[in-house]
Amino acid sequence: MTANDVRQEPIEVQEYAPAWIVYPVDAGFEVVSSDFGWRAKACNLCSTNHQGIDFIQPKGSTIRAIFYGKVVDVENDGGGLGSFVLIEHGDLGGIETVYAHMIRGSQKVKVGDSVIPGQVLGKVGMTGITTAYHLHFGIYVDGRTIDPEIWLKSHKVKRFDG
């Protein structure tokens, strides 16, 4: 056998990346309590155009980065999102992910930090405009929100088993 007999195709990022993308919540807690898009008002100040998905969680549950990236914003009082972290993922085509309603001050990262898949970002809280403890998870492409549930499923995201 010669080197010409062995073909090695380069691995495309799109084929490689899904093995490393994880849910922002731990295995067993991937229950979505509020979908992306139009919905009935859950509270007086709640939006009817929901720009993410909500994972119902016990207070203080772990919130994790879904992929490698760089922290571009950390807020303790980000309006309706409450306490949140925003991460830019250059290797995923520059998407940004937001992790919101954290316990105020629970964020474990700061602006400029690099993160890896599964890294702890903070703890589930009830800050901002919300009716229950949960993680609001959003994805932005070129500044526009997209349905995170469809994106996660299309990328064959893995459960994170801590």
Rosetta constraint file for C-alpha pairs under 8 A:
AtomPair CA 1 CA 5 HARMONIC 6.08 0.50
AtomPair CA 1 CA 6 HARMONIC 7.98 0.50
AtomPair CA 2 CA 6 HARMONIC 7.18 0.50
AtomPair CA 11 CA 15 HARMONIC 6.62 0.50
AtomPair CA 11 CA 16 HARMONIC 6.48 0.50
AtomPair CA 12 CA 16 HARMONIC 6.20 0.50
AtomPair CA 13 CA 17 HARMONIC 5.64 0.50
AtomPair CA 13 CA 91 HARMONIC 7.85 0.50
AtomPair CA 14 CA 18 HARMONIC 7.17 0.50
AtomPair CA 16 CA 20 HARMONIC 7.69 0.50
AtomPair CA 17 CA 21 HARMONIC 6.45 0.50
AtomPair CA 17 CA 92 HARMONIC 7.75 0.50
AtomPair CA 18 CA 155 HARMONIC 5.38 0.50
AtomPair CA 18 CA 156 HARMONIC 5.88 0.50
AtomPair CA 18 CA 157 HARMONIC 5.97 0.50
AtomPair CA 18 CA 158 HARMONIC 7.79 0.50
AtomPair CA 19 CA 156 HARMONIC 7.87 0.50
AtomPair CA 19 CA 157 HARMONIC 7.31 0.50
AtomPair CA 19 CA 158 HARMONIC 7.14 0.50
AtomPair CA 20 CA 67 HARMONIC 6.63 0.50
AtomPair CA 20 CA 117 HARMONIC 6.54 0.50
AtomPair CA 20 CA 157 HARMONIC 7.83 0.50
AtomPair CA 20 CA 158 HARMONIC 7.64 0.50
AtomPair CA 21 CA 66 HARMONIC 5.33 0.50
AtomPair CA 21 CA 67 HARMONIC 5.14 0.50
AtomPair CA 21 CA 117 HARMONIC 6.32 0.50
AtomPair CA 21 CA 155 HARMONIC 7.75 0.50
AtomPair CA 21 CA 157 HARMONIC 5.37 0.50
AtomPair CA 21 CA 158 HARMONIC 6.40 0.50
AtomPair CA 22 CA 65 HARMONIC 7.67 0.50
AtomPair CA 22 CA 66 HARMONIC 4.77 0.50
AtomPair CA 22 CA 67 HARMONIC 6.79 0.50
AtomPair CA 22 CA 117 HARMONIC 6.33 0.50
AtomPair CA 22 CA 118 HARMONIC 6.47 0.50
AtomPair CA 22 CA 157 HARMONIC 5.28 0.50
AtomPair CA 22 CA 158 HARMONIC 4.81 0.50
AtomPair CA 22 CA 159 HARMONIC 5.82 0.50
AtomPair CA 22 CA 160 HARMONIC 5.87 0.50
AtomPair CA 23 CA 27 HARMONIC 7.93 0.50
AtomPair CA 23 CA 30 HARMONIC 7.45 0.50
AtomPair CA 23 CA 64 HARMONIC 7.44 0.50
AtomPair CA 23 CA 65 HARMONIC 7.91 0.50
AtomPair CA 23 CA 66 HARMONIC 5.72 0.50
AtomPair CA 23 CA 118 HARMONIC 7.89 0.50
AtomPair CA 23 CA 152 HARMONIC 7.86 0.50
AtomPair CA 23 CA 157 HARMONIC 6.43 0.50
AtomPair CA 23 CA 158 HARMONIC 6.39 0.50
AtomPair CA 23 CA 159 HARMONIC 5.75 0.50
AtomPair CA 23 CA 160 HARMONIC 6.31 0.50
AtomPair CA 24 CA 63 HARMONIC 5.61 0.50
AtomPair CA 24 CA 64 HARMONIC 4.55 0.50
AtomPair CA 24 CA 65 HARMONIC 5.78 0.50
AtomPair CA 24 CA 66 HARMONIC 5.46 0.50
AtomPair CA 24 CA 118 HARMONIC 7.33 0.50
AtomPair CA 24 CA 137 HARMONIC 7.82 0.50
AtomPair CA 25 CA 29 HARMONIC 6.13 0.50
AtomPair CA 25 CA 30 HARMONIC 6.45 0.50
AtomPair CA 25 CA 55 HARMONIC 7.80 0.50
AtomPair CA 25 CA 61 HARMONIC 7.99 0.50
AtomPair CA 25 CA 62 HARMONIC 6.47 0.50
AtomPair CA 25 CA 63 HARMONIC 5.43 0.50
AtomPair CA 25 CA 64 HARMONIC 6.05 0.50
AtomPair CA 25 CA 160 HARMONIC 7.27 0.50
AtomPair CA 26 CA 30 HARMONIC 7.31 0.50
AtomPair CA 26 CA 62 HARMONIC 7.10 0.50
AtomPair CA 26 CA 63 HARMONIC 7.81 0.50
AtomPair CA 26 CA 64 HARMONIC 7.94 0.50
AtomPair CA 26 CA 159 HARMONIC 6.81 0.50
AtomPair CA 26 CA 160 HARMONIC 5.23 0.50
AtomPair CA 26 CA 161 HARMONIC 6.11 0.50
AtomPair CA 26 CA 162 HARMONIC 6.61 0.50
AtomPair CA 27 CA 159 HARMONIC 5.08 0.50
AtomPair CA 27 CA 160 HARMONIC 5.29 0.50
AtomPair CA 27 CA 161 HARMONIC 5.39 0.50
AtomPair CA 27 CA 162 HARMONIC 7.84 0.50
AtomPair CA 29 CA 55 HARMONIC 7.30 0.50
AtomPair CA 29 CA 56 HARMONIC 7.55 0.50
AtomPair CA 29 CA 57 HARMONIC 6.91 0.50
AtomPair CA 30 CA 55 HARMONIC 6.28 0.50
AtomPair CA 31 CA 55 HARMONIC 5.56 0.50
AtomPair CA 31 CA 56 HARMONIC 6.31 0.50
AtomPair CA 32 CA 53 HARMONIC 6.58 0.50
AtomPair CA 32 CA 54 HARMONIC 5.46 0.50
AtomPair CA 32 CA 55 HARMONIC 4.60 0.50
AtomPair CA 32 CA 56 HARMONIC 6.40 0.50
AtomPair CA 33 CA 53 HARMONIC 7.57 0.50
AtomPair CA 33 CA 54 HARMONIC 5.47 0.50
AtomPair CA 33 CA 55 HARMONIC 5.74 0.50
AtomPair CA 33 CA 56 HARMONIC 5.62 0.50
AtomPair CA 34 CA 53 HARMONIC 5.64 0.50
AtomPair CA 34 CA 54 HARMONIC 5.07 0.50
AtomPair CA 34 CA 55 HARMONIC 7.51 0.50
AtomPair CA 35 CA 50 HARMONIC 7.31 0.50
AtomPair CA 35 CA 52 HARMONIC 7.03 0.50
AtomPair CA 35 CA 53 HARMONIC 4.95 0.50
AtomPair CA 35 CA 54 HARMONIC 6.82 0.50
AtomPair CA 35 CA 149 HARMONIC 7.94 0.50
AtomPair CA 36 CA 49 HARMONIC 7.75 0.50
AtomPair CA 36 CA 50 HARMONIC 5.32 0.50
AtomPair CA 36 CA 51 HARMONIC 5.75 0.50
AtomPair CA 36 CA 52 HARMONIC 5.01 0.50
AtomPair CA 36 CA 53 HARMONIC 5.29 0.50
AtomPair CA 36 CA 147 HARMONIC 5.59 0.50
AtomPair CA 36 CA 148 HARMONIC 7.45 0.50
AtomPair CA 36 CA 149 HARMONIC 7.81 0.50
AtomPair CA 37 CA 48 HARMONIC 7.70 0.50
AtomPair CA 37 CA 49 HARMONIC 5.08 0.50
AtomPair CA 37 CA 50 HARMONIC 4.80 0.50
AtomPair CA 37 CA 51 HARMONIC 6.17 0.50
AtomPair CA 37 CA 52 HARMONIC 7.59 0.50
AtomPair CA 37 CA 147 HARMONIC 7.73 0.50
AtomPair CA 38 CA 48 HARMONIC 5.38 0.50
AtomPair CA 38 CA 49 HARMONIC 4.46 0.50
AtomPair CA 38 CA 50 HARMONIC 6.08 0.50
AtomPair CA 39 CA 48 HARMONIC 4.98 0.50
AtomPair CA 39 CA 49 HARMONIC 6.38 0.50
AtomPair CA 39 CA 50 HARMONIC 6.97 0.50
AtomPair CA 40 CA 48 HARMONIC 5.74 0.50
AtomPair CA 41 CA 46 HARMONIC 5.79 0.50
AtomPair CA 41 CA 47 HARMONIC 6.25 0.50
AtomPair CA 41 CA 48 HARMONIC 5.35 0.50
AtomPair CA 42 CA 46 HARMONIC 5.90 0.50
AtomPair CA 42 CA 47 HARMONIC 7.90 0.50
AtomPair CA 42 CA 131 HARMONIC 7.36 0.50
AtomPair CA 43 CA 130 HARMONIC 7.80 0.50
AtomPair CA 43 CA 131 HARMONIC 7.05 0.50
AtomPair CA 45 CA 129 HARMONIC 6.80 0.50
AtomPair CA 46 CA 129 HARMONIC 6.37 0.50
AtomPair CA 46 CA 130 HARMONIC 7.13 0.50
AtomPair CA 51 CA 138 HARMONIC 6.55 0.50
AtomPair CA 51 CA 145 HARMONIC 6.17 0.50
AtomPair CA 51 CA 146 HARMONIC 7.52 0.50
AtomPair CA 51 CA 147 HARMONIC 7.68 0.50
AtomPair CA 52 CA 136 HARMONIC 6.35 0.50
AtomPair CA 52 CA 137 HARMONIC 5.43 0.50
AtomPair CA 52 CA 138 HARMONIC 4.25 0.50
AtomPair CA 52 CA 139 HARMONIC 7.00 0.50
AtomPair CA 52 CA 145 HARMONIC 7.49 0.50
AtomPair CA 52 CA 146 HARMONIC 7.57 0.50
AtomPair CA 52 CA 147 HARMONIC 6.43 0.50
AtomPair CA 52 CA 148 HARMONIC 6.29 0.50
AtomPair CA 53 CA 136 HARMONIC 5.74 0.50
AtomPair CA 53 CA 137 HARMONIC 5.43 0.50
AtomPair CA 53 CA 138 HARMONIC 6.53 0.50
AtomPair CA 53 CA 147 HARMONIC 7.59 0.50
AtomPair CA 53 CA 148 HARMONIC 6.53 0.50
AtomPair CA 53 CA 149 HARMONIC 6.98 0.50
AtomPair CA 54 CA 134 HARMONIC 6.21 0.50
AtomPair CA 54 CA 135 HARMONIC 5.48 0.50
AtomPair CA 54 CA 136 HARMONIC 4.49 0.50
AtomPair CA 54 CA 137 HARMONIC 6.19 0.50
AtomPair CA 55 CA 134 HARMONIC 5.48 0.50
AtomPair CA 55 CA 135 HARMONIC 5.14 0.50
AtomPair CA 55 CA 136 HARMONIC 6.57 0.50
AtomPair CA 55 CA 137 HARMONIC 7.67 0.50
AtomPair CA 56 CA 132 HARMONIC 7.91 0.50
AtomPair CA 56 CA 133 HARMONIC 6.58 0.50
AtomPair CA 56 CA 134 HARMONIC 4.48 0.50
AtomPair CA 56 CA 135 HARMONIC 6.65 0.50
AtomPair CA 57 CA 61 HARMONIC 6.37 0.50
AtomPair CA 57 CA 124 HARMONIC 6.88 0.50
AtomPair CA 57 CA 133 HARMONIC 5.93 0.50
AtomPair CA 57 CA 134 HARMONIC 4.83 0.50
AtomPair CA 57 CA 135 HARMONIC 6.89 0.50
AtomPair CA 58 CA 124 HARMONIC 7.25 0.50
AtomPair CA 58 CA 133 HARMONIC 6.30 0.50
AtomPair CA 58 CA 134 HARMONIC 7.26 0.50
AtomPair CA 59 CA 123 HARMONIC 7.63 0.50
AtomPair CA 59 CA 124 HARMONIC 5.55 0.50
AtomPair CA 59 CA 125 HARMONIC 5.66 0.50
AtomPair CA 59 CA 126 HARMONIC 8.00 0.50
AtomPair CA 59 CA 133 HARMONIC 5.76 0.50
AtomPair CA 59 CA 134 HARMONIC 7.67 0.50
AtomPair CA 60 CA 103 HARMONIC 7.24 0.50
AtomPair CA 60 CA 123 HARMONIC 4.75 0.50
AtomPair CA 60 CA 124 HARMONIC 4.80 0.50
AtomPair CA 60 CA 125 HARMONIC 6.28 0.50
AtomPair CA 61 CA 123 HARMONIC 5.39 0.50
AtomPair CA 61 CA 124 HARMONIC 5.14 0.50
AtomPair CA 62 CA 120 HARMONIC 6.59 0.50
AtomPair CA 62 CA 121 HARMONIC 7.68 0.50
AtomPair CA 62 CA 122 HARMONIC 6.25 0.50
AtomPair CA 62 CA 123 HARMONIC 4.98 0.50
AtomPair CA 62 CA 124 HARMONIC 6.45 0.50
AtomPair CA 63 CA 99 HARMONIC 7.58 0.50
AtomPair CA 63 CA 120 HARMONIC 5.83 0.50
AtomPair CA 63 CA 121 HARMONIC 5.58 0.50
AtomPair CA 63 CA 122 HARMONIC 5.38 0.50
AtomPair CA 63 CA 123 HARMONIC 5.62 0.50
AtomPair CA 63 CA 124 HARMONIC 6.55 0.50
AtomPair CA 63 CA 135 HARMONIC 7.55 0.50
AtomPair CA 64 CA 117 HARMONIC 7.41 0.50
AtomPair CA 64 CA 118 HARMONIC 4.96 0.50
AtomPair CA 64 CA 119 HARMONIC 5.21 0.50
AtomPair CA 64 CA 120 HARMONIC 4.56 0.50
AtomPair CA 64 CA 121 HARMONIC 5.34 0.50
AtomPair CA 64 CA 122 HARMONIC 7.39 0.50
AtomPair CA 65 CA 115 HARMONIC 6.91 0.50
AtomPair CA 65 CA 116 HARMONIC 6.68 0.50
AtomPair CA 65 CA 117 HARMONIC 5.37 0.50
AtomPair CA 65 CA 118 HARMONIC 5.21 0.50
AtomPair CA 65 CA 119 HARMONIC 5.38 0.50
AtomPair CA 65 CA 120 HARMONIC 6.62 0.50
AtomPair CA 65 CA 121 HARMONIC 6.43 0.50
AtomPair CA 66 CA 116 HARMONIC 7.76 0.50
AtomPair CA 66 CA 117 HARMONIC 5.05 0.50
AtomPair CA 66 CA 118 HARMONIC 6.09 0.50
AtomPair CA 67 CA 89 HARMONIC 7.15 0.50
AtomPair CA 67 CA 115 HARMONIC 7.47 0.50
AtomPair CA 67 CA 116 HARMONIC 5.69 0.50
AtomPair CA 67 CA 117 HARMONIC 4.11 0.50
AtomPair CA 67 CA 118 HARMONIC 7.25 0.50
AtomPair CA 68 CA 89 HARMONIC 6.32 0.50
AtomPair CA 68 CA 91 HARMONIC 7.60 0.50
AtomPair CA 68 CA 114 HARMONIC 7.28 0.50
AtomPair CA 68 CA 115 HARMONIC 5.38 0.50
AtomPair CA 68 CA 116 HARMONIC 4.31 0.50
AtomPair CA 68 CA 117 HARMONIC 5.58 0.50
AtomPair CA 69 CA 87 HARMONIC 6.08 0.50
AtomPair CA 69 CA 88 HARMONIC 5.47 0.50
AtomPair CA 69 CA 89 HARMONIC 4.40 0.50
AtomPair CA 69 CA 90 HARMONIC 6.63 0.50
AtomPair CA 69 CA 91 HARMONIC 7.77 0.50
AtomPair CA 69 CA 114 HARMONIC 5.69 0.50
AtomPair CA 69 CA 115 HARMONIC 5.32 0.50
AtomPair CA 69 CA 116 HARMONIC 6.74 0.50
AtomPair CA 70 CA 87 HARMONIC 5.46 0.50
AtomPair CA 70 CA 88 HARMONIC 5.35 0.50
AtomPair CA 70 CA 89 HARMONIC 6.63 0.50
AtomPair CA 70 CA 111 HARMONIC 7.82 0.50
AtomPair CA 70 CA 112 HARMONIC 6.07 0.50
AtomPair CA 70 CA 113 HARMONIC 5.70 0.50
AtomPair CA 70 CA 114 HARMONIC 4.49 0.50
AtomPair CA 70 CA 115 HARMONIC 6.09 0.50
AtomPair CA 71 CA 85 HARMONIC 7.21 0.50
AtomPair CA 71 CA 86 HARMONIC 5.94 0.50
AtomPair CA 71 CA 87 HARMONIC 4.39 0.50
AtomPair CA 71 CA 88 HARMONIC 6.37 0.50
AtomPair CA 71 CA 109 HARMONIC 7.41 0.50
AtomPair CA 71 CA 110 HARMONIC 6.60 0.50
AtomPair CA 71 CA 111 HARMONIC 4.98 0.50
AtomPair CA 71 CA 112 HARMONIC 5.29 0.50
AtomPair CA 71 CA 113 HARMONIC 5.39 0.50
AtomPair CA 71 CA 114 HARMONIC 6.38 0.50
AtomPair CA 71 CA 115 HARMONIC 7.36 0.50
AtomPair CA 72 CA 85 HARMONIC 7.92 0.50
AtomPair CA 72 CA 86 HARMONIC 5.71 0.50
AtomPair CA 72 CA 87 HARMONIC 5.54 0.50
AtomPair CA 72 CA 88 HARMONIC 6.47 0.50
AtomPair CA 72 CA 111 HARMONIC 5.16 0.50
AtomPair CA 72 CA 112 HARMONIC 6.21 0.50
AtomPair CA 73 CA 85 HARMONIC 5.82 0.50
AtomPair CA 73 CA 86 HARMONIC 5.00 0.50
AtomPair CA 73 CA 87 HARMONIC 7.13 0.50
AtomPair CA 73 CA 110 HARMONIC 7.54 0.50
AtomPair CA 73 CA 111 HARMONIC 5.48 0.50
AtomPair CA 74 CA 83 HARMONIC 7.61 0.50
AtomPair CA 74 CA 84 HARMONIC 5.84 0.50
AtomPair CA 74 CA 85 HARMONIC 4.60 0.50
AtomPair CA 74 CA 86 HARMONIC 6.42 0.50
AtomPair CA 74 CA 107 HARMONIC 7.67 0.50
AtomPair CA 74 CA 109 HARMONIC 7.77 0.50
AtomPair CA 74 CA 110 HARMONIC 6.27 0.50
AtomPair CA 74 CA 111 HARMONIC 6.29 0.50
AtomPair CA 75 CA 82 HARMONIC 7.58 0.50
AtomPair CA 75 CA 83 HARMONIC 5.27 0.50
AtomPair CA 75 CA 84 HARMONIC 5.37 0.50
AtomPair CA 75 CA 85 HARMONIC 6.62 0.50
AtomPair CA 76 CA 82 HARMONIC 6.47 0.50
AtomPair CA 76 CA 83 HARMONIC 4.14 0.50
AtomPair CA 76 CA 84 HARMONIC 6.64 0.50
AtomPair CA 76 CA 104 HARMONIC 5.53 0.50
AtomPair CA 76 CA 105 HARMONIC 6.37 0.50
AtomPair CA 77 CA 81 HARMONIC 7.80 0.50
AtomPair CA 77 CA 82 HARMONIC 4.95 0.50
AtomPair CA 77 CA 83 HARMONIC 5.26 0.50
AtomPair CA 77 CA 104 HARMONIC 7.79 0.50
AtomPair CA 77 CA 127 HARMONIC 7.89 0.50
AtomPair CA 77 CA 128 HARMONIC 7.25 0.50
AtomPair CA 78 CA 82 HARMONIC 4.66 0.50
AtomPair CA 78 CA 83 HARMONIC 5.81 0.50
AtomPair CA 78 CA 84 HARMONIC 6.91 0.50
AtomPair CA 78 CA 128 HARMONIC 7.17 0.50
AtomPair CA 79 CA 128 HARMONIC 5.72 0.50
AtomPair CA 79 CA 129 HARMONIC 7.60 0.50
AtomPair CA 80 CA 128 HARMONIC 4.43 0.50
AtomPair CA 80 CA 129 HARMONIC 4.66 0.50
AtomPair CA 80 CA 130 HARMONIC 7.89 0.50
AtomPair CA 81 CA 100 HARMONIC 5.35 0.50
AtomPair CA 81 CA 101 HARMONIC 5.62 0.50
AtomPair CA 81 CA 127 HARMONIC 7.09 0.50
AtomPair CA 81 CA 128 HARMONIC 4.99 0.50
AtomPair CA 81 CA 129 HARMONIC 6.57 0.50
AtomPair CA 81 CA 136 HARMONIC 7.88 0.50
AtomPair CA 82 CA 100 HARMONIC 6.43 0.50
AtomPair CA 82 CA 101 HARMONIC 4.99 0.50
AtomPair CA 82 CA 102 HARMONIC 7.03 0.50
AtomPair CA 82 CA 104 HARMONIC 7.87 0.50
AtomPair CA 82 CA 126 HARMONIC 7.75 0.50
AtomPair CA 82 CA 127 HARMONIC 4.44 0.50
AtomPair CA 82 CA 128 HARMONIC 3.53 0.50
AtomPair CA 82 CA 129 HARMONIC 6.99 0.50
AtomPair CA 83 CA 100 HARMONIC 5.93 0.50
AtomPair CA 83 CA 101 HARMONIC 5.30 0.50
AtomPair CA 83 CA 102 HARMONIC 5.04 0.50
AtomPair CA 83 CA 103 HARMONIC 6.65 0.50
AtomPair CA 83 CA 104 HARMONIC 5.51 0.50
AtomPair CA 83 CA 105 HARMONIC 7.59 0.50
AtomPair CA 83 CA 127 HARMONIC 6.07 0.50
AtomPair CA 83 CA 128 HARMONIC 7.08 0.50
AtomPair CA 84 CA 98 HARMONIC 6.89 0.50
AtomPair CA 84 CA 99 HARMONIC 5.43 0.50
AtomPair CA 84 CA 100 HARMONIC 4.23 0.50
AtomPair CA 84 CA 101 HARMONIC 6.16 0.50
AtomPair CA 84 CA 102 HARMONIC 5.93 0.50
AtomPair CA 84 CA 107 HARMONIC 7.70 0.50
AtomPair CA 85 CA 98 HARMONIC 5.74 0.50
AtomPair CA 85 CA 99 HARMONIC 5.35 0.50
AtomPair CA 85 CA 100 HARMONIC 6.67 0.50
AtomPair CA 85 CA 107 HARMONIC 7.38 0.50
AtomPair CA 85 CA 121 HARMONIC 7.44 0.50
AtomPair CA 86 CA 96 HARMONIC 6.76 0.50
AtomPair CA 86 CA 97 HARMONIC 5.70 0.50
AtomPair CA 86 CA 98 HARMONIC 4.49 0.50
AtomPair CA 86 CA 99 HARMONIC 6.59 0.50
AtomPair CA 87 CA 96 HARMONIC 5.39 0.50
AtomPair CA 87 CA 97 HARMONIC 5.29 0.50
AtomPair CA 87 CA 98 HARMONIC 6.51 0.50
AtomPair CA 88 CA 94 HARMONIC 6.20 0.50
AtomPair CA 88 CA 95 HARMONIC 5.99 0.50
AtomPair CA 88 CA 96 HARMONIC 4.35 0.50
AtomPair CA 88 CA 97 HARMONIC 6.63 0.50
AtomPair CA 89 CA 93 HARMONIC 7.00 0.50
AtomPair CA 89 CA 94 HARMONIC 5.06 0.50
AtomPair CA 89 CA 95 HARMONIC 5.42 0.50
AtomPair CA 89 CA 96 HARMONIC 5.92 0.50
AtomPair CA 89 CA 97 HARMONIC 7.81 0.50
AtomPair CA 90 CA 94 HARMONIC 4.10 0.50
AtomPair CA 90 CA 95 HARMONIC 6.86 0.50
AtomPair CA 94 CA 141 HARMONIC 7.28 0.50
AtomPair CA 94 CA 142 HARMONIC 7.82 0.50
AtomPair CA 95 CA 139 HARMONIC 6.81 0.50
AtomPair CA 95 CA 140 HARMONIC 5.64 0.50
AtomPair CA 95 CA 141 HARMONIC 4.99 0.50
AtomPair CA 95 CA 142 HARMONIC 7.11 0.50
AtomPair CA 96 CA 139 HARMONIC 5.69 0.50
AtomPair CA 96 CA 140 HARMONIC 5.05 0.50
AtomPair CA 96 CA 141 HARMONIC 6.76 0.50
AtomPair CA 97 CA 137 HARMONIC 7.13 0.50
AtomPair CA 97 CA 138 HARMONIC 5.55 0.50
AtomPair CA 97 CA 139 HARMONIC 4.58 0.50
AtomPair CA 97 CA 140 HARMONIC 6.34 0.50
AtomPair CA 98 CA 136 HARMONIC 7.73 0.50
AtomPair CA 98 CA 137 HARMONIC 5.64 0.50
AtomPair CA 98 CA 138 HARMONIC 5.04 0.50
AtomPair CA 98 CA 139 HARMONIC 6.48 0.50
AtomPair CA 99 CA 135 HARMONIC 6.54 0.50
AtomPair CA 99 CA 136 HARMONIC 5.88 0.50
AtomPair CA 99 CA 137 HARMONIC 4.98 0.50
AtomPair CA 99 CA 138 HARMONIC 6.85 0.50
AtomPair CA 100 CA 135 HARMONIC 5.90 0.50
AtomPair CA 100 CA 136 HARMONIC 4.99 0.50
AtomPair CA 100 CA 137 HARMONIC 6.52 0.50
AtomPair CA 101 CA 124 HARMONIC 6.60 0.50
AtomPair CA 101 CA 125 HARMONIC 5.34 0.50
AtomPair CA 101 CA 126 HARMONIC 5.16 0.50
AtomPair CA 101 CA 127 HARMONIC 4.65 0.50
AtomPair CA 101 CA 128 HARMONIC 6.10 0.50
AtomPair CA 101 CA 130 HARMONIC 7.69 0.50
AtomPair CA 101 CA 133 HARMONIC 7.87 0.50
AtomPair CA 101 CA 134 HARMONIC 7.00 0.50
AtomPair CA 101 CA 135 HARMONIC 6.15 0.50
AtomPair CA 101 CA 136 HARMONIC 6.50 0.50
AtomPair CA 102 CA 106 HARMONIC 6.81 0.50
AtomPair CA 102 CA 107 HARMONIC 7.54 0.50
AtomPair CA 102 CA 122 HARMONIC 6.58 0.50
AtomPair CA 102 CA 123 HARMONIC 5.45 0.50
AtomPair CA 102 CA 124 HARMONIC 4.67 0.50
AtomPair CA 102 CA 125 HARMONIC 4.28 0.50
AtomPair CA 102 CA 126 HARMONIC 6.47 0.50
AtomPair CA 102 CA 127 HARMONIC 6.28 0.50
AtomPair CA 102 CA 135 HARMONIC 7.22 0.50
AtomPair CA 103 CA 107 HARMONIC 7.95 0.50
AtomPair CA 103 CA 122 HARMONIC 7.59 0.50
AtomPair CA 103 CA 123 HARMONIC 5.76 0.50
AtomPair CA 103 CA 124 HARMONIC 5.86 0.50
AtomPair CA 103 CA 125 HARMONIC 4.11 0.50
AtomPair CA 103 CA 126 HARMONIC 6.57 0.50
AtomPair CA 103 CA 127 HARMONIC 6.51 0.50
AtomPair CA 104 CA 125 HARMONIC 7.54 0.50
AtomPair CA 104 CA 127 HARMONIC 6.98 0.50
AtomPair CA 106 CA 122 HARMONIC 4.97 0.50
AtomPair CA 106 CA 123 HARMONIC 5.73 0.50
AtomPair CA 107 CA 121 HARMONIC 5.55 0.50
AtomPair CA 107 CA 122 HARMONIC 4.23 0.50
AtomPair CA 107 CA 123 HARMONIC 7.11 0.50
AtomPair CA 108 CA 120 HARMONIC 6.79 0.50
AtomPair CA 108 CA 121 HARMONIC 5.11 0.50
AtomPair CA 108 CA 122 HARMONIC 5.49 0.50
AtomPair CA 109 CA 113 HARMONIC 6.37 0.50
AtomPair CA 109 CA 121 HARMONIC 6.10 0.50
AtomPair CA 109 CA 122 HARMONIC 7.99 0.50
AtomPair CA 115 CA 119 HARMONIC 6.37 0.50
AtomPair CA 118 CA 160 HARMONIC 6.75 0.50
AtomPair CA 118 CA 162 HARMONIC 7.81 0.50
AtomPair CA 124 CA 133 HARMONIC 6.58 0.50
AtomPair CA 124 CA 134 HARMONIC 5.97 0.50
AtomPair CA 124 CA 135 HARMONIC 5.86 0.50
AtomPair CA 125 CA 133 HARMONIC 5.38 0.50
AtomPair CA 125 CA 134 HARMONIC 6.52 0.50
AtomPair CA 125 CA 135 HARMONIC 7.55 0.50
AtomPair CA 126 CA 130 HARMONIC 6.19 0.50
AtomPair CA 126 CA 131 HARMONIC 7.54 0.50
AtomPair CA 126 CA 132 HARMONIC 6.22 0.50
AtomPair CA 126 CA 133 HARMONIC 4.97 0.50
AtomPair CA 126 CA 134 HARMONIC 6.86 0.50
AtomPair CA 137 CA 148 HARMONIC 7.31 0.50
AtomPair CA 138 CA 145 HARMONIC 7.06 0.50
AtomPair CA 138 CA 146 HARMONIC 7.66 0.50
AtomPair CA 138 CA 147 HARMONIC 7.72 0.50
AtomPair CA 138 CA 148 HARMONIC 6.06 0.50
AtomPair CA 139 CA 145 HARMONIC 5.71 0.50
AtomPair CA 139 CA 146 HARMONIC 5.87 0.50
AtomPair CA 139 CA 147 HARMONIC 7.19 0.50
AtomPair CA 139 CA 148 HARMONIC 5.75 0.50
AtomPair CA 140 CA 144 HARMONIC 5.11 0.50
AtomPair CA 140 CA 145 HARMONIC 4.43 0.50
AtomPair CA 140 CA 146 HARMONIC 6.14 0.50
AtomPair CA 141 CA 145 HARMONIC 6.34 0.50
AtomPair CA 141 CA 146 HARMONIC 6.99 0.50
AtomPair CA 146 CA 151 HARMONIC 7.82 0.50
AtomPair CA 147 CA 151 HARMONIC 6.38 0.50
AtomPair CA 148 CA 152 HARMONIC 5.93 0.50
AtomPair CA 149 CA 153 HARMONIC 6.19 0.50
AtomPair CA 150 CA 154 HARMONIC 6.02 0.50
AtomPair CA 151 CA 155 HARMONIC 6.25 0.50
AtomPair CA 152 CA 156 HARMONIC 6.40 0.50
AtomPair CA 152 CA 157 HARMONIC 5.57 0.50
AtomPair CA 153 CA 157 HARMONIC 6.30 0.50
